Amino acid sequence: MPRPISKGEPLLVIGSGGGGLLTATIDGVAATYFEGDLTTAPLKSSAKIALTPEQLEISDKEGVVGGPADLEPDATGFRLEDTRILRALEPGDSRRDKFVEEREKVLSCYTAVMEKLDPDNRRGKYDIMYFRGGVQTKVEPLAAKYDRQACGKCGCKTFNDKKRAFIREVLAPLQKATYVELKPTIDRVEALFR
């Protein structure tokens, strides 16, 4: 989920449509505003929001390799197959084999447990409704319940914690290098709003 845009934060107008202006913050959060909602001068109360290397999303010719969204806590098995971060490693990097081996172990376990729980792969079509005293108290997708059961047996949370640390380790130098490359542009844009 994107962060909220602060009052007085610099925005770049990147297009228009539907009577509004499509804008983006320096770190890429998009929003649509009407022209009257924006000012070209900073508000006296506006605080400077500094862009840091950790906020950058890294891409290559095939698309996104990784970014801040990949570092969100995750105890599920829904993203076990995501290996795009491996594209950022140099060929022959020993970390690749270790990561792939651990991922395959967890993924094999998860797949086997799911085969037992839902052999027909129909879990996405059902919700579980919970009642207390005749009153519905909660609705949960069956897929989420089965995922929780499979992950409990297969150690998804432990793997995902290691995966986040691995992604952070691989991304940090790329984010720093990209930030250094973008710094003159960042400074020019920030100067427009001083």
C-alpha positions as CSV (number, residue, x, y, z in Angstrom):
1,M,0.0,0.0,0.0
2,P,1.5,3.4,-1.0
3,R,2.2,5.9,1.8
4,P,-0.1,8.9,2.2
5,I,1.0,12.1,0.4
6,S,1.7,14.9,2.8
7,K,0.3,18.4,2.5
8,G,3.0,20.6,0.9
9,E,4.9,17.6,-0.6
10,P,6.4,18.3,-4.0
11,L,4.5,16.6,-6.8
12,L,5.4,16.1,-10.5
13,V,2.5,16.4,-12.9
14,I,2.9,13.4,-15.3
15,G,-0.4,13.6,-17.2
16,S,-4.1,14.5,-17.1
17,G,-7.4,12.9,-17.6
18,G,-10.9,12.9,-16.3
19,G,-10.7,16.5,-15.3
20,G,-7.7,15.9,-13.0
21,L,-4.0,16.0,-13.0
22,L,-2.1,12.7,-12.5
23,T,0.8,13.4,-10.2
24,A,3.7,11.5,-8.6
25,T,5.9,12.2,-5.6
26,I,9.7,12.1,-5.9
27,D,9.6,8.5,-4.7
28,G,6.9,7.4,-7.2
29,V,3.6,7.5,-5.2
30,A,0.9,8.4,-7.7
31,A,-2.3,10.4,-7.1
32,T,-4.8,12.4,-9.0
33,Y,-5.7,16.0,-8.1
34,F,-7.7,18.9,-9.6
35,E,-5.6,21.8,-10.7
36,G,-7.1,24.1,-8.0
37,D,-5.9,21.6,-5.3
38,L,-2.2,22.3,-6.2
39,T,0.1,25.2,-5.8
40,T,3.3,26.0,-7.5
41,A,4.8,27.5,-4.4
42,P,5.6,25.5,-1.3
43,L,3.5,26.0,1.8
44,K,5.2,27.7,4.7
45,S,4.3,24.7,6.8
46,S,5.6,22.1,4.4
47,A,8.4,19.9,5.6
48,K,11.0,18.5,3.3
49,I,10.7,14.8,2.7
50,A,14.1,13.4,1.9
51,L,14.4,10.6,-0.6
52,T,16.6,7.8,0.7
53,P,18.3,5.0,-1.2
54,E,16.1,2.4,0.7
55,Q,13.0,3.9,-1.0
56,L,14.2,3.2,-4.5
57,E,12.8,0.3,-6.6
58,I,15.4,-1.3,-8.7
59,S,14.6,-2.5,-12.3
60,D,16.4,-4.1,-15.1
61,K,15.4,-4.7,-18.8
62,E,13.0,-7.4,-17.7
63,G,11.2,-5.3,-15.1
64,V,11.3,-4.8,-11.4
65,V,14.0,-6.7,-9.5
66,G,13.1,-5.5,-6.0
67,G,12.2,-2.6,-3.8
68,P,10.7,-1.6,-0.5
69,A,7.5,-3.6,-1.1
70,D,9.6,-6.8,-1.1
71,L,10.8,-6.0,2.5
72,E,7.3,-6.1,4.0
73,P,6.7,-8.8,6.6
74,D,5.1,-11.9,5.1
75,A,4.2,-15.1,6.8
76,T,2.3,-16.6,3.8
77,G,3.2,-18.9,1.0
78,F,1.6,-16.8,-1.7
79,R,4.9,-15.3,-2.9
80,L,7.2,-18.3,-2.6
81,E,7.7,-18.6,-6.3
82,D,8.8,-14.9,-6.7
83,T,12.6,-15.1,-7.6
84,R,13.0,-11.9,-9.5
85,I,15.7,-10.7,-7.1
86,L,18.0,-13.5,-8.5
87,R,18.4,-11.4,-11.7
88,A,20.4,-8.9,-9.6
89,L,23.1,-11.4,-8.7
90,E,26.2,-12.0,-10.8
91,P,26.5,-15.4,-12.4
92,G,28.1,-17.9,-10.1
93,D,27.2,-16.0,-6.9
94,S,27.0,-18.7,-4.2
95,R,24.1,-17.0,-2.5
96,R,21.9,-17.9,-5.5
97,D,22.2,-21.6,-5.0
98,K,21.6,-21.4,-1.2
99,F,18.5,-19.3,-1.7
100,V,17.1,-21.5,-4.5
101,E,17.7,-24.6,-2.4
102,E,15.9,-23.2,0.6
103,R,13.1,-21.9,-1.5
104,E,12.6,-25.2,-3.3
105,K,12.5,-27.1,0.0
106,V,9.7,-24.8,1.4
107,L,7.9,-24.7,-1.9
108,S,7.9,-28.5,-2.3
109,C,6.5,-28.9,1.2
110,Y,3.9,-26.2,0.6
111,T,2.8,-27.7,-2.7
112,A,2.5,-31.2,-1.1
113,V,0.4,-30.0,1.8
114,M,-1.9,-28.0,-0.5
115,E,-2.3,-31.1,-2.7
116,K,-3.7,-32.9,0.4
117,L,-5.8,-30.0,1.6
118,D,-7.2,-29.0,-1.8
119,P,-6.5,-31.6,-4.5
120,D,-8.9,-30.0,-7.0
121,N,-7.4,-26.5,-6.5
122,R,-10.8,-24.9,-5.7
123,R,-9.9,-23.0,-2.5
124,G,-10.0,-19.6,-4.3
125,K,-13.8,-20.1,-4.9
126,Y,-14.9,-20.3,-1.3
127,D,-15.0,-18.2,1.8
128,I,-15.4,-19.5,5.4
129,M,-18.0,-17.6,7.5
130,Y,-17.7,-17.6,11.3
131,F,-20.7,-17.2,13.5
132,R,-21.0,-16.5,17.2
133,G,-24.5,-16.6,18.8
134,G,-26.1,-16.6,15.3
135,V,-24.2,-13.5,14.3
136,Q,-21.6,-13.5,11.6
137,T,-18.3,-12.3,13.1
138,K,-15.8,-12.9,10.4
139,V,-15.3,-14.0,6.8
140,E,-12.1,-15.6,5.7
141,P,-11.1,-16.9,2.2
142,L,-10.6,-20.6,2.3
143,A,-7.3,-20.0,0.4
144,A,-6.0,-17.9,3.4
145,K,-6.9,-20.7,5.9
146,Y,-5.2,-23.4,3.8
147,D,-2.2,-21.2,3.3
148,R,-1.9,-20.7,7.1
149,Q,-2.1,-24.4,7.6
150,A,0.5,-25.2,4.9
151,C,2.8,-22.5,6.1
152,G,2.5,-23.7,9.6
153,K,3.8,-27.1,8.5
154,C,6.4,-25.8,6.0
155,G,8.0,-22.8,7.7
156,C,7.0,-20.1,5.3
157,K,7.4,-17.3,7.9
158,T,11.0,-18.4,8.7
159,F,11.8,-18.6,5.0
160,N,10.2,-15.3,4.2
161,D,12.2,-13.6,7.0
162,K,15.4,-15.0,5.5
163,K,14.2,-14.0,2.0
164,R,13.7,-10.4,3.2
165,A,17.2,-10.3,4.7
166,F,18.6,-11.7,1.4
167,I,16.7,-9.2,-0.7
168,R,17.9,-6.3,1.6
169,E,21.5,-7.6,1.3
170,V,21.3,-7.8,-2.6
171,L,19.3,-4.6,-3.1
172,A,21.2,-2.2,-0.7
173,P,24.3,-1.7,-2.9
174,L,22.1,-1.4,-6.1
175,Q,19.9,1.2,-4.4
176,K,22.9,3.2,-3.1
177,A,24.5,3.2,-6.6
178,T,21.2,4.3,-8.2
179,Y,20.8,7.0,-5.6
180,V,24.2,8.4,-6.3
181,E,23.4,8.4,-10.1
182,L,20.1,10.1,-9.5
183,K,21.3,12.6,-6.8
184,P,22.0,15.5,-9.2
185,T,18.4,15.2,-10.6
186,I,16.9,14.9,-7.1
187,D,18.8,18.0,-6.0
188,R,17.5,19.9,-9.1
189,V,13.9,18.9,-8.4
190,E,14.2,19.7,-4.7
191,A,15.6,23.1,-5.5
192,L,12.5,24.0,-7.4
193,F,10.5,23.8,-4.2
194,R,12.7,25.8,-1.8
